Amino acid sequence: MGAIPHPCVVALPPVLLRDAVGAAPAEWQPVVAALLDLGETVGITPRVFGALLWEDVTGLRYLTAQSDLDLLRRGPDVPANLLRAPLANMTKPP
């Protein structure tokens, strides 16, 4: 017997990083901007999940000082060497 769908459960569309930038803490903004620039440069579209997604979607506080930035990417297959150096140069916010 399959699960009965609940009328209050809906699938959310992917949340793009550029759309969730306002929910990111101020100290994350330089890294978020760099990730958006990198995505544009190599032709990928970063999407969020985890605490930033939930904070953006609900407006509730999910991010803490220990939170990390969880990303998915969509776009062409990009060789790792094009991403490795730019990502290594980004620093974790304080």
FIDRENNU-435958 format. One record per atom (N, C-alpha, C): residue number from 1; atom name; x, y, z. Coordinates in Angstrom, 2 decimals, m for minus. Atoms other than C-alpha are relative to their C-alpha. Example, Ala and Ser with C-alpha at 12.3 -4.5 7.8 and 13.67 -1.06 7.14 Angstrom:
// residues 2
@resi 1 | name N | X 0.89 | Y m1.19 | Z 0.00
@resi 1 | name CA | X 12.30 | Y m4.50 | Z 7.80
@resi 1 | name C | X 0.90 | Y 1.20 | Z 0.00
@resi 2 | name N | X m0.82 | Y m1.19 | Z m0.06
@resi 2 | name CA | X 13.67 | Y m1.06 | Z 7.14
@resi 2 | name C | X m0.77 | Y 1.09 | Z 0.73
END
This chain:
// residues 94
@resi 1 | name N | X 0.84 | Y m1.17 | Z 0.00
@resi 1 | name CA | X 0.00 | Y 0.00 | Z 0.00
@resi 1 | name C | X 0.90 | Y 1.24 | Z 0.00
@resi 2 | name N | X m0.82 | Y m1.20 | Z 0.12
@resi 2 | name CA | X 1.48 | Y 3.36 | Z m1.05
@resi 2 | name C | X m0.37 | Y 1.06 | Z 1.02
@resi 3 | name N | X 0.24 | Y m1.11 | Z m0.92
@resi 3 | name CA | X 1.75 | Y 6.48 | Z 1.03
@resi 3 | name C | X m1.14 | Y 0.87 | Z m0.52
@resi 4 | name N | X 1.10 | Y m0.89 | Z 0.36
@resi 4 | name CA | X m1.30 | Y 8.71 | Z 1.04
@resi 4 | name C | X 0.53 | Y 1.43 | Z 0.05
@resi 5 | name N | X m0.53 | Y m1.37 | Z m0.03
@resi 5 | name CA | X m0.29 | Y 12.23 | Z m0.01
@resi 5 | name C | X m0.82 | Y 0.89 | Z 0.92
@resi 6 | name N | X 0.65 | Y m0.95 | Z m0.89
@resi 6 | name CA | X m1.08 | Y 14.85 | Z 2.56
@resi 6 | name C | X m0.26 | Y 1.28 | Z m0.77
@resi 7 | name N | X 0.31 | Y m1.20 | Z 0.79
@resi 7 | name CA | X m2.83 | Y 17.92 | Z 1.13
@resi 7 | name C | X 0.87 | Y 1.21 | Z 0.34
@resi 8 | name N | X m0.85 | Y m1.13 | Z m0.39
@resi 8 | name CA | X m0.40 | Y 20.22 | Z 2.98
@resi 8 | name C | X 1.45 | Y m0.18 | Z m0.43
@resi 9 | name N | X m1.36 | Y 0.26 | Z 0.43
@resi 9 | name CA | X 2.72 | Y 18.64 | Z 1.53
@resi 9 | name C | X 0.11 | Y 0.32 | Z m1.48
@resi 10 | name N | X m0.20 | Y m0.39 | Z 1.39
@resi 10 | name CA | X 3.92 | Y 20.26 | Z m1.66
@resi 10 | name C | X 1.50 | Y 0.01 | Z m0.30
@resi 11 | name N | X m1.40 | Y m0.06 | Z 0.43
@resi 11 | name CA | X 7.15 | Y 20.01 | Z m3.61
@resi 11 | name C | X 0.34 | Y 1.45 | Z m0.32
@resi 12 | name N | X m0.46 | Y m1.35 | Z 0.28
@resi 12 | name CA | X 9.09 | Y 23.25 | Z m3.74
@resi 12 | name C | X 0.90 | Y m0.01 | Z m1.22
@resi 13 | name N | X m0.95 | Y m0.08 | Z 1.12
@resi 13 | name CA | X 10.90 | Y 24.36 | Z m6.87
@resi 13 | name C | X 1.39 | Y 0.28 | Z 0.58
@resi 14 | name N | X m1.36 | Y m0.31 | Z m0.48
@resi 14 | name CA | X 14.69 | Y 24.66 | Z m6.59
@resi 14 | name C | X 0.12 | Y 1.48 | Z 0.34
@resi 15 | name N | X m0.24 | Y m1.39 | Z m0.40
@resi 15 | name CA | X 15.79 | Y 27.81 | Z m4.80
@resi 15 | name C | X 1.40 | Y 0.39 | Z m0.48
@resi 16 | name N | X m1.28 | Y m0.46 | Z 0.54
@resi 16 | name CA | X 18.51 | Y 29.63 | Z m6.71
@resi 16 | name C | X 0.73 | Y 0.84 | Z 1.04
@resi 17 | name N | X m0.80 | Y m0.79 | Z m0.93
@resi 17 | name CA | X 21.36 | Y 31.14 | Z m4.72
@resi 17 | name C | X m0.28 | Y 1.49 | Z m0.19
@resi 18 | name N | X 0.24 | Y m1.43 | Z 0.25
@resi 18 | name CA | X 20.73 | Y 34.50 | Z m6.40
@resi 18 | name C | X m1.34 | Y 0.46 | Z 0.58
@resi 19 | name N | X 1.29 | Y m0.36 | Z m0.58
@resi 19 | name CA | X 17.15 | Y 34.39 | Z m5.09
@resi 19 | name C | X 0.03 | Y m0.05 | Z 1.53
@resi 20 | name N | X m0.07 | Y 0.16 | Z m1.46
@resi 20 | name CA | X 18.17 | Y 33.41 | Z m1.53
@resi 20 | name C | X 1.04 | Y 0.91 | Z 0.63
@resi 21 | name N | X m1.10 | Y m0.83 | Z m0.51
@resi 21 | name CA | X 20.98 | Y 35.96 | Z m1.20
@resi 21 | name C | X m0.46 | Y 0.90 | Z 1.15
@resi 22 | name N | X 0.50 | Y m0.88 | Z m1.05
@resi 22 | name CA | X 18.80 | Y 38.21 | Z 0.97
@resi 22 | name C | X m0.14 | Y m0.68 | Z 1.35
@resi 23 | name N | X 0.12 | Y 0.75 | Z m1.26
@resi 23 | name CA | X 18.41 | Y 35.45 | Z 3.58
@resi 23 | name C | X 1.36 | Y m0.34 | Z 0.59
@resi 24 | name N | X m1.36 | Y 0.31 | Z m0.49
@resi 24 | name CA | X 22.18 | Y 34.96 | Z 3.87
@resi 24 | name C | X 0.48 | Y 1.11 | Z 0.93
@resi 25 | name N | X m0.53 | Y m1.01 | Z m0.91
@resi 25 | name CA | X 23.91 | Y 36.72 | Z 6.77
@resi 25 | name C | X 0.94 | Y 0.98 | Z m0.71
@resi 26 | name N | X m0.85 | Y m1.04 | Z 0.59
@resi 26 | name CA | X 25.81 | Y 39.92 | Z 6.00
@resi 26 | name C | X 1.43 | Y m0.48 | Z m0.18
@resi 27 | name N | X m1.39 | Y 0.46 | Z 0.11
@resi 27 | name CA | X 29.16 | Y 38.23 | Z 6.68
@resi 27 | name C | X 0.19 | Y m1.04 | Z m1.10
@resi 28 | name N | X m0.09 | Y 0.97 | Z 1.11
@resi 28 | name CA | X 28.38 | Y 35.62 | Z 3.98
@resi 28 | name C | X m0.05 | Y 0.69 | Z m1.36
@resi 29 | name N | X 0.26 | Y m0.66 | Z 1.28
@resi 29 | name CA | X 27.66 | Y 38.22 | Z 1.29
@resi 29 | name C | X 1.20 | Y 0.00 | Z m0.96
@resi 30 | name N | X m1.13 | Y 0.05 | Z 0.94
@resi 30 | name CA | X 31.23 | Y 38.41 | Z m0.15
@resi 30 | name C | X 0.17 | Y m1.38 | Z m0.64
@resi 31 | name N | X m0.14 | Y 1.36 | Z 0.54
@resi 31 | name CA | X 31.38 | Y 34.61 | Z m0.55
@resi 31 | name C | X m1.15 | Y m0.31 | Z m0.94
@resi 32 | name N | X 1.16 | Y 0.23 | Z 0.87
@resi 32 | name CA | X 27.87 | Y 34.45 | Z m1.99
@resi 32 | name C | X 0.19 | Y 0.74 | Z m1.33
@resi 33 | name N | X m0.24 | Y m0.78 | Z 1.23
@resi 33 | name CA | X 28.74 | Y 37.20 | Z m4.49
@resi 33 | name C | X 1.07 | Y m0.68 | Z m0.86
@resi 34 | name N | X m1.05 | Y 0.68 | Z 0.74
@resi 34 | name CA | X 31.93 | Y 35.34 | Z m5.46
@resi 34 | name C | X m0.51 | Y m1.29 | Z m0.64
@resi 35 | name N | X 0.58 | Y 1.23 | Z 0.56
@resi 35 | name CA | X 29.99 | Y 32.09 | Z m5.93
@resi 35 | name C | X m0.91 | Y 0.31 | Z m1.18
@resi 36 | name N | X 0.86 | Y m0.39 | Z 1.12
@resi 36 | name CA | X 27.44 | Y 33.85 | Z m8.13
@resi 36 | name C | X 0.83 | Y 0.42 | Z m1.20
@resi 37 | name N | X m0.89 | Y m0.39 | Z 1.09
@resi 37 | name CA | X 30.24 | Y 35.40 | Z m10.19
@resi 37 | name C | X 0.65 | Y m1.22 | Z m0.64
@resi 38 | name N | X m0.62 | Y 1.22 | Z 0.52
@resi 38 | name CA | X 31.97 | Y 32.03 | Z m10.53
@resi 38 | name C | X m1.01 | Y m0.80 | Z m0.82
@resi 39 | name N | X 1.04 | Y 0.71 | Z 0.73
@resi 39 | name CA | X 28.71 | Y 30.40 | Z m11.58
@resi 39 | name C | X m0.25 | Y 0.61 | Z m1.37
@resi 40 | name N | X 0.22 | Y m0.70 | Z 1.26
@resi 40 | name CA | X 28.18 | Y 33.02 | Z m14.23
@resi 40 | name C | X 1.18 | Y m0.22 | Z m0.95
@resi 41 | name N | X m1.20 | Y 0.17 | Z 0.82
@resi 41 | name CA | X 31.77 | Y 32.67 | Z m15.46
@resi 41 | name C | X 0.05 | Y m1.38 | Z m0.67
@resi 42 | name N | X m0.11 | Y 1.36 | Z 0.54
@resi 42 | name CA | X 31.60 | Y 28.88 | Z m15.91
@resi 42 | name C | X m1.32 | Y m0.56 | Z m0.50
@resi 43 | name N | X 1.28 | Y 0.42 | Z 0.55
@resi 43 | name CA | X 27.93 | Y 28.67 | Z m16.85
@resi 43 | name C | X m0.81 | Y m0.96 | Z 0.84
@resi 44 | name N | X 0.82 | Y 0.84 | Z m0.88
@resi 44 | name CA | X 26.44 | Y 26.98 | Z m13.80
@resi 44 | name C | X m0.90 | Y 0.89 | Z 0.85
@resi 45 | name N | X 0.96 | Y m0.73 | Z m0.81
@resi 45 | name CA | X 23.48 | Y 28.02 | Z m11.67
@resi 45 | name C | X m0.02 | Y m0.61 | Z 1.39
@resi 46 | name N | X 0.01 | Y 0.56 | Z m1.36
@resi 46 | name CA | X 24.10 | Y 27.49 | Z m7.93
@resi 46 | name C | X m1.40 | Y 0.07 | Z 0.61
@resi 47 | name N | X 1.27 | Y 0.08 | Z m0.73
@resi 47 | name CA | X 21.04 | Y 26.39 | Z m5.95
@resi 47 | name C | X 0.31 | Y m0.35 | Z 1.45
@resi 48 | name N | X m0.24 | Y 0.24 | Z m1.43
@resi 48 | name CA | X 20.71 | Y 26.19 | Z m2.18
@resi 48 | name C | X m0.88 | Y m1.14 | Z 0.52
@resi 49 | name N | X 0.81 | Y 0.89 | Z m0.81
@resi 49 | name CA | X 19.50 | Y 23.56 | Z 0.22
@resi 49 | name C | X 0.50 | Y 0.14 | Z 1.42
@resi 50 | name N | X m0.43 | Y m0.10 | Z m1.38
@resi 50 | name CA | X 19.85 | Y 23.10 | Z 3.94
@resi 50 | name C | X m0.56 | Y 1.25 | Z 0.67
@resi 51 | name N | X 0.49 | Y m1.09 | Z m0.85
@resi 51 | name CA | X 19.53 | Y 25.95 | Z 6.44
@resi 51 | name C | X m0.30 | Y 1.27 | Z m0.79
@resi 52 | name N | X 0.27 | Y m1.22 | Z 0.76
@resi 52 | name CA | X 19.78 | Y 28.79 | Z 3.91
@resi 52 | name C | X m1.29 | Y m0.14 | Z m0.79
@resi 53 | name N | X 1.27 | Y 0.22 | Z 0.70
@resi 53 | name CA | X 16.97 | Y 27.26 | Z 1.84
@resi 53 | name C | X m1.17 | Y 0.21 | Z 0.94
@resi 54 | name N | X 1.13 | Y m0.10 | Z m0.93
@resi 54 | name CA | X 14.72 | Y 26.93 | Z 4.87
@resi 54 | name C | X m0.18 | Y 1.42 | Z 0.52
@resi 55 | name N | X 0.11 | Y m1.38 | Z m0.48
@resi 55 | name CA | X 15.52 | Y 30.41 | Z 6.12
@resi 55 | name C | X m0.62 | Y 0.89 | Z m1.09
@resi 56 | name N | X 0.55 | Y m0.78 | Z 1.10
@resi 56 | name CA | X 14.74 | Y 31.86 | Z 2.68
@resi 56 | name C | X m1.48 | Y m0.30 | Z m0.21
@resi 57 | name N | X 1.38 | Y 0.41 | Z 0.31
@resi 57 | name CA | X 11.52 | Y 29.89 | Z 2.17
@resi 57 | name C | X m0.96 | Y 0.36 | Z 1.13
@resi 58 | name N | X 0.93 | Y m0.19 | Z m1.11
@resi 58 | name CA | X 10.04 | Y 30.26 | Z 5.66
@resi 58 | name C | X 0.11 | Y 1.36 | Z 0.68
@resi 59 | name N | X m0.22 | Y m1.25 | Z m0.74
@resi 59 | name CA | X 11.53 | Y 33.53 | Z 6.94
@resi 59 | name C | X 0.36 | Y m0.25 | Z 1.45
@resi 60 | name N | X m0.38 | Y 0.34 | Z m1.37
@resi 60 | name CA | X 12.37 | Y 31.68 | Z 10.17
@resi 60 | name C | X 1.51 | Y m0.14 | Z 0.08
@resi 61 | name N | X m1.45 | Y 0.08 | Z m0.21
@resi 61 | name CA | X 15.86 | Y 31.52 | Z 11.67
@resi 61 | name C | X 0.44 | Y m1.45 | Z 0.05
@resi 62 | name N | X m0.59 | Y 1.34 | Z 0.04
@resi 62 | name CA | X 17.70 | Y 28.33 | Z 10.74
@resi 62 | name C | X 1.52 | Y 0.06 | Z 0.02
@resi 63 | name N | X m1.45 | Y m0.12 | Z 0.07
@resi 63 | name CA | X 21.25 | Y 29.62 | Z 10.23
@resi 63 | name C | X 0.58 | Y 0.33 | Z 1.37
@resi 64 | name N | X m0.72 | Y m0.28 | Z m1.24
@resi 64 | name CA | X 23.68 | Y 29.62 | Z 13.14
@resi 64 | name C | X 1.44 | Y 0.33 | Z m0.36
@resi 65 | name N | X m1.42 | Y m0.29 | Z 0.23
@resi 65 | name CA | X 27.33 | Y 30.57 | Z 13.55
@resi 65 | name C | X 0.74 | Y m1.24 | Z m0.51
@resi 66 | name N | X m0.63 | Y 1.24 | Z 0.45
@resi 66 | name CA | X 28.15 | Y 26.91 | Z 12.82
@resi 66 | name C | X m0.52 | Y m0.46 | Z m1.36
@resi 67 | name N | X 0.58 | Y 0.42 | Z 1.28
@resi 67 | name CA | X 26.11 | Y 26.74 | Z 9.60
@resi 67 | name C | X 1.02 | Y 0.09 | Z m1.12
@resi 68 | name N | X m0.80 | Y m0.08 | Z 1.22
@resi 68 | name CA | X 27.74 | Y 26.01 | Z 6.30
@resi 68 | name C | X m0.96 | Y 0.34 | Z m1.15
@resi 69 | name N | X 0.79 | Y m0.37 | Z 1.17
@resi 69 | name CA | X 26.55 | Y 26.92 | Z 2.83
@resi 69 | name C | X m0.12 | Y m1.24 | Z m0.88
@resi 70 | name N | X 0.27 | Y 1.21 | Z 0.78
@resi 70 | name CA | X 24.96 | Y 23.91 | Z 1.12
@resi 70 | name C | X m0.48 | Y 0.40 | Z m1.38
@resi 71 | name N | X 0.32 | Y m0.37 | Z 1.37
@resi 71 | name CA | X 24.86 | Y 24.19 | Z m2.66
@resi 71 | name C | X m0.16 | Y m1.22 | Z m0.89
@resi 72 | name N | X 0.13 | Y 0.92 | Z 1.13
@resi 72 | name CA | X 23.72 | Y 22.22 | Z m5.67
@resi 72 | name C | X 0.34 | Y 0.83 | Z m1.22
@resi 73 | name N | X m0.25 | Y m0.78 | Z 1.21
@resi 73 | name CA | X 24.74 | Y 23.18 | Z m9.14
@resi 73 | name C | X m0.70 | Y m0.66 | Z m1.16
@resi 74 | name N | X 0.61 | Y 0.48 | Z 1.22
@resi 74 | name CA | X 22.99 | Y 22.87 | Z m12.43
@resi 74 | name C | X 0.65 | Y 0.74 | Z m1.15
@resi 75 | name N | X m0.63 | Y m0.61 | Z 1.15
@resi 75 | name CA | X 24.60 | Y 23.50 | Z m15.74
@resi 75 | name C | X 0.88 | Y m1.00 | Z m0.69
@resi 76 | name N | X m0.86 | Y 0.92 | Z 0.75
@resi 76 | name CA | X 27.18 | Y 22.06 | Z m18.06
@resi 76 | name C | X 1.01 | Y m0.69 | Z 0.91
@resi 77 | name N | X m1.05 | Y 0.70 | Z m0.73
@resi 77 | name CA | X 29.75 | Y 19.56 | Z m16.90
@resi 77 | name C | X 1.26 | Y 0.86 | Z m0.05
@resi 78 | name N | X m1.15 | Y m0.89 | Z m0.09
@resi 78 | name CA | X 32.57 | Y 21.81 | Z m15.71
@resi 78 | name C | X 1.18 | Y m0.78 | Z 0.56
@resi 79 | name N | X m1.17 | Y 0.68 | Z m0.54
@resi 79 | name CA | X 36.07 | Y 20.37 | Z m15.28
@resi 79 | name C | X 0.33 | Y 0.52 | Z 1.40
@resi 80 | name N | X m0.28 | Y m0.35 | Z m1.39
@resi 80 | name CA | X 37.02 | Y 20.32 | Z m11.60
@resi 80 | name C | X 1.09 | Y 1.06 | Z 0.12
@resi 81 | name N | X m1.09 | Y m0.97 | Z m0.13
@resi 81 | name CA | X 40.18 | Y 22.33 | Z m12.24
@resi 81 | name C | X m0.47 | Y 1.44 | Z m0.23
@resi 82 | name N | X 0.53 | Y m1.36 | Z 0.17
@resi 82 | name CA | X 38.07 | Y 25.33 | Z m13.33
@resi 82 | name C | X m0.68 | Y 0.50 | Z 1.27
@resi 83 | name N | X 0.68 | Y m0.37 | Z m1.25
@resi 83 | name CA | X 36.31 | Y 25.29 | Z m9.96
@resi 83 | name C | X 0.93 | Y m0.03 | Z 1.21
@resi 84 | name N | X m0.83 | Y 0.24 | Z m1.18
@resi 84 | name CA | X 39.04 | Y 24.13 | Z m7.59
@resi 84 | name C | X 0.72 | Y 1.25 | Z 0.49
@resi 85 | name N | X m0.77 | Y m1.16 | Z m0.43
@resi 85 | name CA | X 41.25 | Y 27.23 | Z m7.53
@resi 85 | name C | X m0.89 | Y 1.14 | Z 0.49
@resi 86 | name N | X 0.86 | Y m1.08 | Z m0.51
@resi 86 | name CA | X 38.45 | Y 29.83 | Z m7.28
@resi 86 | name C | X m0.66 | Y m0.36 | Z 1.34
@resi 87 | name N | X 0.63 | Y 0.39 | Z m1.26
@resi 87 | name CA | X 36.73 | Y 27.84 | Z m4.53
@resi 87 | name C | X 1.00 | Y m0.01 | Z 1.14
@resi 88 | name N | X m1.03 | Y 0.03 | Z m1.04
@resi 88 | name CA | X 39.98 | Y 27.38 | Z m2.62
@resi 88 | name C | X 0.36 | Y 1.40 | Z 0.48
@resi 89 | name N | X m0.34 | Y m1.37 | Z m0.37
@resi 89 | name CA | X 40.51 | Y 31.15 | Z m2.63
@resi 89 | name C | X m1.11 | Y 0.70 | Z 0.78
@resi 90 | name N | X 1.09 | Y m0.58 | Z m0.79
@resi 90 | name CA | X 37.14 | Y 31.82 | Z m1.01
@resi 90 | name C | X 0.21 | Y m0.38 | Z 1.45
@resi 91 | name N | X m0.20 | Y 0.28 | Z m1.41
@resi 91 | name CA | X 37.32 | Y 32.10 | Z 2.74
@resi 91 | name C | X m1.34 | Y m0.12 | Z 0.70
@resi 92 | name N | X 1.20 | Y 0.16 | Z m0.81
@resi 92 | name CA | X 34.78 | Y 31.01 | Z 5.29
@resi 92 | name C | X m0.22 | Y 1.29 | Z 0.76
@resi 93 | name N | X 0.28 | Y m1.20 | Z m0.78
@resi 93 | name CA | X 33.01 | Y 33.97 | Z 6.86
@resi 93 | name C | X 0.33 | Y m0.21 | Z 1.48
@resi 94 | name N | X m0.35 | Y 0.14 | Z m1.43
@resi 94 | name CA | X 34.01 | Y 34.70 | Z 10.49
@resi 94 | name C | X m1.15 | Y m0.52 | Z 0.82
END
